[in-house]
Amino acid sequence: MYPLCVRNFSRYTTVAVIAGLVLTGCGSEAGTGSTPPSSAPTLPSVTQSAPVGAGLPLTVSRTGGFAGFNDQVQVGADGVATVTARGKDTIRCKLDPSLLTTLSTAAEKVDWASLTPSKPSTRHPDDMIIAVSANGKTARLEDPQLKPLATPVTTLLTEAAIPPGKLCTKI
């Protein structure tokens, strides 16, 4: 029979190994198991040359996250939104005038000229990226310079466009 200290050491070692395996599995980016690895999120490239301070057109993309989002909403100055979502048909809808005004006003408050163009990348596994592109610039929604857009973009993604809801009439 082993001394008590050897038995306790063995138990602690077993617990530490199991905890290490569990934690390693939580942070794995390799996509092991039955879930296929997700491809890198693709973000729109905006090439329109709109004047500085112009809010529309703009593109909102939502990629990644635990649910594996891959949605994109392109909003034109005329209020027509083109919505694409993973596994669904592309839909065109007309935004409710109140949402269009709120979105346009918020986008005009952003100093697009001072934004450094960047392609938002994942910061951790299951990172959900909501990016906004306008005037040739793209940034994550949580960028402090995009703060005026936080509420209207959230409304756009949740209540208007995916799938078209009460704030976006299908055309």
C-alpha positions as CSV (number, residue, x, y, z in Angstrom):
1,M,0.0,0.0,0.0
2,Y,1.2,3.5,-0.9
3,P,1.7,6.2,1.7
4,L,-1.1,8.7,2.0
5,C,0.9,11.5,0.4
6,V,1.5,9.5,-2.8
7,R,-2.3,8.7,-3.1
8,N,-3.2,12.4,-2.6
9,F,-0.6,13.4,-5.1
10,S,-2.0,11.0,-7.6
11,R,-5.5,12.3,-7.1
12,Y,-4.4,15.9,-7.5
13,T,-2.4,15.1,-10.6
14,T,-5.4,13.3,-12.1
15,V,-7.7,16.3,-11.4
16,A,-5.1,18.8,-12.8
17,V,-4.8,16.8,-16.0
18,I,-8.5,16.5,-16.5
19,A,-9.0,20.3,-15.8
20,G,-6.2,21.1,-18.3
21,L,-7.8,18.9,-21.0
22,V,-11.2,20.6,-20.4
23,L,-9.8,24.1,-20.6
24,T,-7.7,23.3,-23.7
25,G,-10.8,22.1,-25.5
26,C,-12.7,25.3,-24.6
27,G,-10.1,27.5,-26.2
28,S,-9.3,25.4,-29.2
29,E,-9.5,27.2,-32.6
30,A,-8.6,24.1,-34.6
31,G,-12.3,23.1,-35.0
32,T,-11.8,19.5,-33.8
33,G,-14.8,17.3,-33.2
34,S,-18.0,17.2,-35.3
35,T,-18.2,20.9,-35.8
36,P,-16.5,21.9,-39.1
37,P,-14.0,24.8,-38.8
38,S,-15.5,28.1,-39.9
39,S,-13.9,30.0,-42.6
40,A,-12.5,33.5,-41.9
41,P,-15.2,36.1,-42.0
42,T,-15.6,38.0,-45.2
43,L,-16.4,41.6,-45.0
44,P,-17.6,43.8,-47.8
45,S,-15.3,46.1,-49.6
46,V,-16.8,49.5,-50.3
47,T,-15.5,51.4,-53.3
48,Q,-18.0,54.2,-53.6
49,S,-16.6,57.6,-53.3
50,A,-19.2,59.4,-51.2
51,P,-18.5,62.8,-49.7
52,V,-17.2,62.9,-46.2
53,G,-20.1,63.0,-43.7
54,A,-22.5,61.2,-46.1
55,G,-24.1,58.4,-44.2
56,L,-25.6,56.3,-46.9
57,P,-25.0,53.9,-48.6
58,L,-23.6,51.7,-45.9
59,T,-23.1,48.0,-45.4
60,V,-23.5,46.1,-42.1
61,S,-22.1,42.7,-41.8
62,R,-22.4,40.2,-38.9
63,T,-20.0,37.2,-38.9
64,G,-18.9,34.6,-36.5
65,G,-20.1,34.1,-33.0
66,F,-21.3,30.9,-31.4
67,A,-24.1,30.6,-33.9
68,G,-21.8,31.1,-36.9
69,F,-23.5,34.2,-38.4
70,N,-22.8,35.3,-41.9
71,D,-25.3,38.1,-42.6
72,Q,-24.9,41.3,-44.6
73,V,-27.3,44.2,-45.0
74,Q,-26.6,46.8,-47.7
75,V,-28.6,50.0,-47.3
76,G,-28.9,52.4,-50.1
77,A,-29.7,56.1,-49.9
78,D,-33.2,55.3,-51.3
79,G,-33.9,53.2,-48.2
80,V,-33.8,49.9,-50.0
81,A,-31.9,47.2,-48.1
82,T,-30.4,44.1,-49.7
83,V,-30.2,41.3,-47.1
84,T,-28.1,38.2,-47.3
85,A,-27.9,35.5,-44.6
86,R,-26.2,32.2,-44.5
87,G,-28.4,29.5,-46.0
88,K,-31.2,31.9,-47.0
89,D,-32.2,33.6,-50.2
90,T,-31.2,37.2,-50.8
91,I,-34.1,39.6,-49.9
92,R,-34.7,43.2,-50.8
93,C,-36.9,45.3,-48.6
94,K,-37.8,49.0,-48.1
95,L,-36.8,50.3,-44.6
96,D,-39.4,52.0,-42.5
97,P,-38.8,55.8,-42.9
98,S,-38.2,56.3,-39.1
99,L,-35.4,53.6,-39.1
100,L,-33.9,55.0,-42.3
101,T,-33.8,58.5,-40.8
102,T,-32.3,57.3,-37.6
103,L,-29.7,55.2,-39.4
104,S,-28.8,58.0,-41.8
105,T,-28.5,60.6,-39.1
106,A,-26.3,58.4,-37.0
107,A,-24.1,57.5,-40.0
108,E,-23.7,61.2,-40.8
109,K,-22.4,61.8,-37.2
110,V,-19.5,59.4,-37.8
111,D,-16.2,61.1,-38.9
112,W,-15.5,58.5,-41.6
113,A,-12.5,60.5,-42.9
114,S,-10.6,59.9,-39.6
115,L,-11.3,56.2,-39.5
116,T,-8.3,54.0,-40.4
117,P,-9.4,51.5,-43.0
118,S,-9.1,48.0,-41.5
119,K,-10.5,44.6,-41.9
120,P,-11.9,43.5,-38.5
121,S,-10.5,40.2,-37.4
122,T,-11.6,37.7,-34.8
123,R,-10.1,38.4,-31.3
124,H,-11.0,35.0,-29.8
125,P,-12.9,31.8,-30.6
126,D,-16.6,32.4,-31.3
127,D,-16.0,36.2,-31.7
128,M,-18.9,37.8,-33.3
129,I,-18.0,40.7,-35.6
130,I,-20.5,43.4,-36.5
131,A,-18.8,45.7,-39.0
132,V,-20.0,48.8,-40.7
133,S,-18.7,50.0,-44.0
134,A,-19.3,53.4,-45.6
135,N,-17.4,56.0,-47.5
136,G,-14.7,53.4,-48.3
137,K,-14.0,52.6,-44.6
138,T,-14.8,49.6,-42.5
139,A,-14.7,49.3,-38.7
140,R,-16.2,47.1,-35.9
141,L,-19.4,48.5,-34.4
142,E,-17.7,48.7,-31.0
143,D,-15.2,51.2,-32.3
144,P,-15.7,54.4,-30.2
145,Q,-16.0,56.4,-33.4
146,L,-19.1,54.4,-34.5
147,K,-20.9,54.9,-31.2
148,P,-23.7,56.9,-32.8
149,L,-24.5,53.8,-35.0
150,A,-24.8,51.2,-32.2
151,T,-28.5,51.5,-31.5
152,P,-29.7,51.9,-35.2
153,V,-27.5,49.1,-36.4
154,T,-28.7,46.8,-33.7
155,T,-32.3,47.6,-34.6
156,L,-31.5,47.0,-38.2
157,L,-30.2,43.6,-37.5
158,T,-32.8,42.4,-35.0
159,E,-36.0,44.1,-36.0
160,A,-35.8,45.1,-39.6
161,A,-33.8,42.9,-41.9
162,I,-33.1,39.4,-40.8
163,P,-35.7,38.2,-41.9
164,P,-37.6,41.2,-43.0
165,G,-39.7,42.3,-40.1
166,K,-42.1,45.1,-39.3
167,L,-39.4,47.8,-40.0
168,C,-38.6,46.5,-43.5
169,T,-41.3,45.8,-46.1
170,K,-40.3,43.2,-48.7
171,I,-40.2,44.4,-52.3
